[in-house]
């Protein structure tokens, strides 16, 4: 216990120099925790939105369907298997039918996907109930982004043209009965939602669907011939890969901050050894081993990490708590610029594991940087140190 007590006394006696180092280290401390918490909150928020509104407990895709390949849409439909149909009837899943189409808002041409959904479904967070009891022959539901891009509003009519299962083109007027507000772009942009049975009749695909989305927390119904099951992990892989890439990009900033902070600690330790060379010589002359002298100065440098944690707690906890409670707010355009599902508020998530791992990282790096100049003591002769020489 002698070394920790002596190291603590020496650090406190250093005064302003100690607290300046702690302040610099605390900035890196709070920045790392804050940024990582922001990414964790982003991941949590996006996953929650996608699961609640679109992915549910997973999806069954008809074989050959690729949501990123528009050429697969025309033939991406098949009869819903008995097992999945039972889940749909029980309200534990929602059948969806995709039909590529073209609309002509204001004399312009715009490619869209007509999506059929049961107005009474409860499996997904899409406000499909707006499609029921409207009195319109062909009611349609669109998102706010789609409405803005196409210049449509509630109550407007727009002509849609599509090709049915027999390859025959047809055109009808759709009535926009509702414009939904959603943070999930994948159920909004370039999409028009219609009652499932109505779209089946229009496309000539009775009893068929493109996919079946299970309700949240509903387990898979098992294998279905001609259908591929996509788990939540598979569906969210692209989103999580993107957030992971963002984390890697952010780590460059962490490295720069840590480098600047460690440079300050290194210089302070080097200066401290040079100024206290006579003290080191006296300690060795009194029988203190080189290893204990090295340990003393290394431990002193390591205390910078401890003091940094204390300083970071003083100003970091209030700041991060504020953001965790109130989040970061965005306008609609700012939220859309992220390129994925996002509410107008983003709430960081700070787990105990994140705080603990960051603390250990800062402390470990501080110890290593403190040891580098301190190891010079192991080659120092006591007589040279007493004369004020360090080499």
C-alpha positions as CSV (number, residue, x, y, z in Angstrom):
1,X,0.0,0.0,0.0
2,X,3.0,2.3,0.2
3,X,3.3,2.9,-3.5
4,X,-0.4,3.8,-4.1
5,X,-0.4,6.2,-1.1
6,X,2.9,7.8,-2.2
7,X,1.7,8.1,-5.8
8,X,-1.6,9.7,-4.7
9,X,0.3,12.2,-2.5
10,X,2.7,13.1,-5.3
11,X,-0.2,13.6,-7.8
12,X,-2.1,15.8,-5.5
13,X,1.0,17.9,-4.8
14,X,1.4,18.4,-8.6
15,X,-1.7,20.6,-8.4
16,X,-2.8,22.3,-11.6
17,X,-0.8,20.0,-13.8
18,X,-2.6,16.9,-12.6
19,X,-6.1,18.4,-13.1
20,X,-5.2,19.7,-16.5
21,X,-4.3,16.2,-17.6
22,X,-7.5,14.9,-16.0
23,X,-9.6,17.5,-17.9
24,X,-8.0,16.6,-21.2
25,X,-8.5,12.9,-20.6
26,X,-12.1,13.5,-19.4
27,X,-13.0,15.0,-22.8
28,X,-11.9,11.8,-24.6
29,X,-13.7,9.8,-21.9
30,X,-17.1,11.6,-22.4
31,X,-16.8,11.8,-26.2
32,X,-16.2,8.0,-26.5
33,X,-19.1,7.2,-24.2
34,X,-21.4,9.8,-25.7
35,X,-20.7,8.8,-29.3
36,X,-21.0,5.0,-28.7
37,X,-24.2,5.6,-26.7
38,X,-25.6,7.5,-29.7
39,X,-24.8,4.7,-32.1
40,X,-26.3,2.1,-29.7
41,X,-29.4,4.3,-29.4
42,X,-29.6,4.6,-33.2
43,X,-29.3,0.8,-33.6
44,X,-32.0,0.3,-30.9
45,X,-34.4,2.9,-32.4
46,X,-34.1,1.7,-36.0
47,X,-34.5,-1.9,-35.0
48,X,-37.6,-1.1,-32.9
49,X,-39.2,0.9,-35.7
50,X,-38.6,-1.7,-38.4
51,X,-39.8,-4.5,-36.2
52,X,-43.0,-2.8,-35.1
53,X,-44.0,-1.5,-38.5
54,X,-42.7,-3.9,-41.2
55,X,-40.6,-6.8,-40.1
56,X,-42.6,-8.1,-37.1
57,X,-41.3,-11.5,-36.0
58,X,-39.8,-12.2,-39.4
59,X,-41.1,-12.6,-42.9
60,X,-41.8,-15.4,-45.4
61,X,-40.9,-14.3,-49.0
62,X,-42.2,-16.1,-52.1
63,X,-39.3,-17.8,-53.8
64,X,-37.4,-15.6,-56.2
65,X,-38.6,-12.3,-54.6
66,X,-35.9,-9.6,-54.2
67,X,-37.1,-6.3,-52.8
68,X,-34.1,-4.6,-54.4
69,X,-34.8,-6.0,-57.8
70,X,-37.9,-4.5,-59.5
71,X,-37.8,-7.1,-62.2
72,X,-38.8,-9.8,-59.7
73,X,-41.9,-8.0,-58.6
74,X,-44.2,-8.8,-61.5
75,X,-44.0,-12.6,-60.9
76,X,-43.4,-12.4,-57.1
77,X,-46.7,-13.9,-55.9
78,X,-48.0,-17.3,-55.0
79,X,-50.8,-18.9,-53.0
80,X,-50.3,-18.6,-49.3
81,X,-49.5,-22.0,-47.7
82,X,-52.0,-23.5,-45.4
83,X,-49.9,-23.0,-42.3
84,X,-49.2,-19.4,-43.0
85,X,-52.8,-18.8,-44.0
86,X,-53.9,-20.1,-40.5
87,X,-51.5,-17.6,-38.9
88,X,-53.0,-14.8,-41.0
89,X,-56.6,-15.8,-40.1
90,X,-55.6,-15.9,-36.4
91,X,-54.2,-12.4,-36.6
92,X,-50.7,-13.6,-35.9
93,X,-49.4,-12.6,-39.3
94,X,-50.2,-10.2,-42.2
95,X,-50.2,-11.2,-45.9
96,X,-48.9,-8.6,-48.3
97,X,-49.1,-8.5,-52.1
98,X,-46.8,-6.3,-54.2
99,X,-47.7,-5.2,-57.7
100,X,-45.5,-2.8,-59.8
101,X,-47.4,0.1,-61.3
102,X,-47.2,3.6,-62.7
103,X,-49.1,6.6,-61.6
104,X,-49.7,9.9,-63.3
105,X,-49.9,12.7,-60.7
106,X,-50.4,16.1,-62.3
107,X,-49.6,14.8,-65.8
108,X,-46.3,13.4,-64.6
109,X,-45.1,9.7,-64.7
110,X,-43.9,8.0,-61.5
111,X,-43.1,4.4,-60.9
112,X,-44.6,3.0,-57.7
113,X,-45.4,-0.3,-56.0
114,X,-49.0,-1.1,-55.1
115,X,-49.0,-3.0,-51.8
116,X,-52.0,-4.9,-50.6
117,X,-52.7,-5.3,-46.9
118,X,-55.7,-6.4,-44.9
119,X,-57.3,-3.3,-43.4
120,X,-58.2,-5.2,-40.2
121,X,-54.7,-6.7,-39.6
122,X,-53.0,-6.0,-36.2
123,X,-49.7,-7.8,-36.9
124,X,-47.9,-4.7,-38.2
125,X,-47.8,-1.1,-37.2
126,X,-49.1,0.2,-40.6
127,X,-52.3,2.2,-40.1
128,X,-54.2,0.0,-42.6
129,X,-57.5,0.6,-40.8
130,X,-57.7,3.9,-42.7
131,X,-58.5,1.8,-45.8
132,X,-61.8,0.4,-44.3
133,X,-65.2,2.0,-44.5
134,X,-64.1,4.9,-46.7
135,X,-66.8,4.6,-49.4
136,X,-64.1,5.0,-52.1
137,X,-64.1,2.3,-54.8
138,X,-60.3,2.1,-54.7
139,X,-59.0,3.6,-51.5
140,X,-55.3,4.2,-51.1
141,X,-53.0,5.0,-48.2
142,X,-49.7,6.8,-48.8
143,X,-46.9,8.2,-46.6
144,X,-46.0,11.8,-46.1
145,X,-42.8,11.4,-48.2
146,X,-44.7,9.9,-51.0
147,X,-47.4,12.6,-50.8
148,X,-44.7,15.3,-51.0
149,X,-42.8,13.7,-53.9
150,X,-46.0,13.1,-55.9
151,X,-47.8,16.3,-55.0
152,X,-50.7,14.3,-53.5
153,X,-52.9,15.0,-50.5
154,X,-55.8,13.4,-48.7
155,X,-58.9,13.3,-50.9
156,X,-57.0,13.5,-54.2
157,X,-57.4,11.0,-57.0
158,X,-54.6,9.7,-59.1
159,X,-54.6,7.3,-62.1
160,X,-52.6,4.1,-61.7
161,X,-51.7,1.7,-64.5
162,X,-50.5,-1.9,-63.8
163,X,-50.2,-5.3,-65.5
164,X,-52.1,-8.2,-64.1
165,X,-51.1,-11.8,-63.8
166,X,-52.1,-12.6,-67.4
167,X,-50.0,-9.8,-68.7
168,X,-52.9,-7.5,-69.5
169,X,-52.6,-3.8,-68.7
170,X,-55.3,-2.0,-66.9
171,X,-55.8,1.5,-65.4
172,X,-58.1,2.9,-62.6
173,X,-58.3,6.0,-60.5
174,X,-57.2,5.6,-56.9
175,X,-58.5,7.8,-54.1
176,X,-56.1,8.9,-51.4
177,X,-58.0,8.3,-48.2
178,X,-55.2,9.0,-45.7
179,X,-51.6,10.3,-45.5
180,X,-49.6,8.5,-42.8
181,X,-46.7,10.0,-40.8
182,X,-44.0,7.4,-40.3
183,X,-40.3,7.3,-39.6
184,X,-39.9,4.2,-41.7
185,X,-39.0,5.1,-45.3
186,X,-39.3,1.6,-46.6
187,X,-43.1,1.6,-46.2
188,X,-43.5,5.2,-47.5
189,X,-41.4,6.3,-50.5
190,X,-42.7,5.1,-53.9
191,X,-45.5,3.0,-52.3
192,X,-49.3,3.0,-52.3
193,X,-51.1,0.8,-49.8
194,X,-54.5,-0.7,-50.8
195,X,-56.9,-3.3,-49.4
196,X,-55.5,-6.7,-50.0
197,X,-58.6,-8.3,-51.6
198,X,-59.1,-5.3,-53.8
199,X,-55.5,-5.5,-55.1
200,X,-55.8,-9.3,-55.6
201,X,-58.9,-8.7,-57.8
202,X,-57.1,-6.0,-59.8
203,X,-54.0,-8.1,-60.3
204,X,-55.9,-11.4,-61.0
205,X,-54.1,-13.2,-58.1
206,X,-56.9,-14.5,-55.8
207,X,-55.6,-15.9,-52.5
208,X,-52.0,-15.0,-53.4
209,X,-49.4,-12.9,-51.7
210,X,-45.8,-11.8,-52.1
211,X,-44.8,-12.1,-48.5
212,X,-46.3,-12.9,-45.1
213,X,-45.0,-10.9,-42.1
214,X,-45.4,-12.5,-38.7
215,X,-46.5,-10.4,-35.8
216,X,-43.8,-9.3,-33.3
217,X,-42.7,-12.1,-31.0
218,X,-44.5,-14.7,-33.0
219,X,-42.2,-17.7,-33.7
220,X,-41.7,-19.0,-37.3
221,X,-44.4,-21.4,-38.5
222,X,-41.8,-23.8,-39.9
223,X,-40.7,-24.5,-43.5
224,X,-43.1,-23.6,-46.3
225,X,-42.7,-25.0,-49.8
226,X,-41.9,-22.3,-52.3
227,X,-41.3,-19.7,-49.5
228,X,-38.1,-18.5,-47.8
229,X,-38.1,-17.4,-44.2
230,X,-36.2,-14.2,-43.4
231,X,-35.4,-13.8,-39.7
232,X,-35.1,-10.4,-38.0
233,X,-31.3,-10.8,-38.0
234,X,-31.3,-11.2,-41.8
235,X,-33.7,-8.4,-42.4
236,X,-31.8,-6.0,-40.2
237,X,-28.3,-7.0,-41.4
238,X,-27.9,-4.1,-43.8
239,X,-29.0,-1.5,-41.3
240,X,-26.7,-2.9,-38.6
241,X,-23.8,-3.2,-41.1
242,X,-24.2,0.5,-41.9
243,X,-24.3,1.5,-38.2
244,X,-21.2,-0.6,-37.7
245,X,-19.4,1.2,-40.4
246,X,-20.4,4.5,-38.8
247,X,-18.9,3.2,-35.5
248,X,-15.6,2.4,-37.3
249,X,-15.6,5.9,-38.8
250,X,-16.2,7.4,-35.4
251,X,-13.4,5.4,-33.9
252,X,-10.9,7.6,-35.9
253,X,-12.0,10.6,-33.8
254,X,-11.6,8.5,-30.6
255,X,-8.0,7.6,-31.6
256,X,-7.1,11.2,-32.3
257,X,-8.6,12.4,-28.9
258,X,-6.8,9.5,-27.0
259,X,-3.6,10.3,-28.8
260,X,-3.7,13.9,-27.8
261,X,-4.6,13.0,-24.2
262,X,-1.9,10.4,-24.0
263,X,0.7,12.8,-25.4
264,X,-0.1,15.1,-22.5
265,X,0.3,12.3,-20.0
266,X,3.6,11.2,-21.6
267,X,5.1,14.7,-21.6
268,X,4.0,15.2,-18.0
269,X,5.6,12.0,-16.8
270,X,8.8,12.7,-18.7
271,X,9.0,16.1,-17.2
272,X,8.2,14.8,-13.7
273,X,11.1,12.2,-14.0
274,X,13.5,14.8,-15.2
275,X,12.6,17.3,-12.4
276,X,12.6,14.6,-9.7
277,X,15.9,12.9,-10.7
278,X,17.5,13.7,-7.3
279,X,14.5,12.3,-5.5
280,X,14.8,9.1,-7.5
281,X,18.5,8.8,-6.7
282,X,17.8,9.3,-3.0
283,X,15.1,6.6,-3.0
284,X,17.5,4.2,-4.7
285,X,20.3,5.1,-2.3
286,X,17.9,4.3,0.6
287,X,17.3,0.8,-0.8
288,X,14.3,1.3,-3.1
289,X,14.6,-1.1,-6.0
290,X,14.4,0.0,-9.6
291,X,11.3,-2.0,-10.1
292,X,9.5,-0.3,-7.2
293,X,10.6,3.1,-8.5
294,X,9.3,2.3,-12.0
295,X,6.0,1.0,-10.4
296,X,5.7,4.3,-8.4
297,X,5.9,6.5,-11.5
298,X,3.8,4.2,-13.6
299,X,1.1,4.2,-10.9
300,X,1.2,8.0,-10.6
301,X,0.6,8.2,-14.4
302,X,-2.2,5.7,-14.1
303,X,-3.9,7.9,-11.5
304,X,-4.5,10.4,-14.3
305,X,-7.1,7.9,-15.6
306,X,-8.8,7.7,-12.2
307,X,-8.9,11.5,-11.9
308,X,-10.1,11.8,-15.5
309,X,-13.0,9.4,-14.6
310,X,-13.9,11.6,-11.6
311,X,-13.8,14.8,-13.7
312,X,-15.7,13.2,-16.5
313,X,-18.4,12.1,-14.0
314,X,-18.8,15.7,-12.7
315,X,-19.7,17.2,-16.1
316,X,-20.3,14.2,-18.2
317,X,-23.1,12.5,-16.2
318,X,-25.4,15.6,-16.3
319,X,-24.7,16.2,-20.0
320,X,-25.2,12.6,-21.1
321,X,-28.2,12.2,-18.8
322,X,-29.8,15.2,-20.4
323,X,-29.4,13.7,-23.9
324,X,-30.6,10.3,-22.7
325,X,-33.8,11.9,-21.3
326,X,-34.6,14.5,-24.0
327,X,-32.8,12.9,-27.0
328,X,-31.6,14.7,-30.1
329,X,-34.5,16.1,-32.2
330,X,-34.5,16.3,-36.0
331,X,-36.7,17.9,-38.6
332,X,-38.3,15.6,-41.2
333,X,-35.6,16.4,-43.8
334,X,-32.8,15.8,-41.2
335,X,-34.3,12.4,-40.3
336,X,-34.6,11.4,-43.9
337,X,-31.0,12.3,-44.5
338,X,-29.9,9.3,-42.4
339,X,-31.2,7.0,-45.1
340,X,-33.0,4.6,-42.8
341,X,-35.9,4.4,-40.4
342,X,-35.6,7.1,-37.8
343,X,-38.0,9.0,-35.6
344,X,-37.7,12.8,-35.2
345,X,-35.9,12.1,-31.9
346,X,-32.9,9.9,-31.3
347,X,-32.2,8.8,-27.7
348,X,-28.7,7.5,-26.8
349,X,-28.4,4.3,-24.8
350,X,-25.6,4.2,-22.2
351,X,-25.1,0.7,-20.8
352,X,-23.0,-0.3,-17.8
353,X,-20.8,-2.4,-20.1
354,X,-20.0,0.7,-22.3
355,X,-19.1,2.8,-19.3
356,X,-17.0,0.0,-17.7
357,X,-15.2,-0.9,-20.9
358,X,-14.4,2.8,-21.7
359,X,-13.0,3.3,-18.1
360,X,-10.8,0.2,-18.4
361,X,-9.6,1.2,-21.8
362,X,-8.6,4.7,-20.7
363,X,-7.0,3.4,-17.5
364,X,-5.0,0.7,-19.4
365,X,-3.8,3.1,-22.1
366,X,-2.8,5.6,-19.4
367,X,-0.8,3.0,-17.5
368,X,1.0,2.0,-20.7
369,X,1.9,5.6,-21.7
370,X,3.1,6.2,-18.1
371,X,5.3,3.2,-18.1
372,X,7.2,4.1,-21.3
373,X,9.0,7.1,-19.7
374,X,9.2,5.5,-16.3
375,X,11.1,2.4,-17.6
376,X,14.1,4.8,-18.1
377,X,14.5,4.6,-14.3
378,X,15.5,1.0,-14.5
379,X,18.7,1.9,-16.4
380,X,19.5,4.9,-14.0
381,X,22.5,4.7,-11.6
382,X,21.8,6.2,-8.2
383,X,25.0,8.2,-8.2
384,X,24.1,9.8,-11.6
385,X,20.6,10.6,-10.3
386,X,22.0,12.3,-7.2
387,X,24.1,14.5,-9.5
388,X,21.0,15.4,-11.4
389,X,21.7,13.3,-14.4
390,X,19.1,11.0,-16.1
391,X,21.3,9.4,-18.7
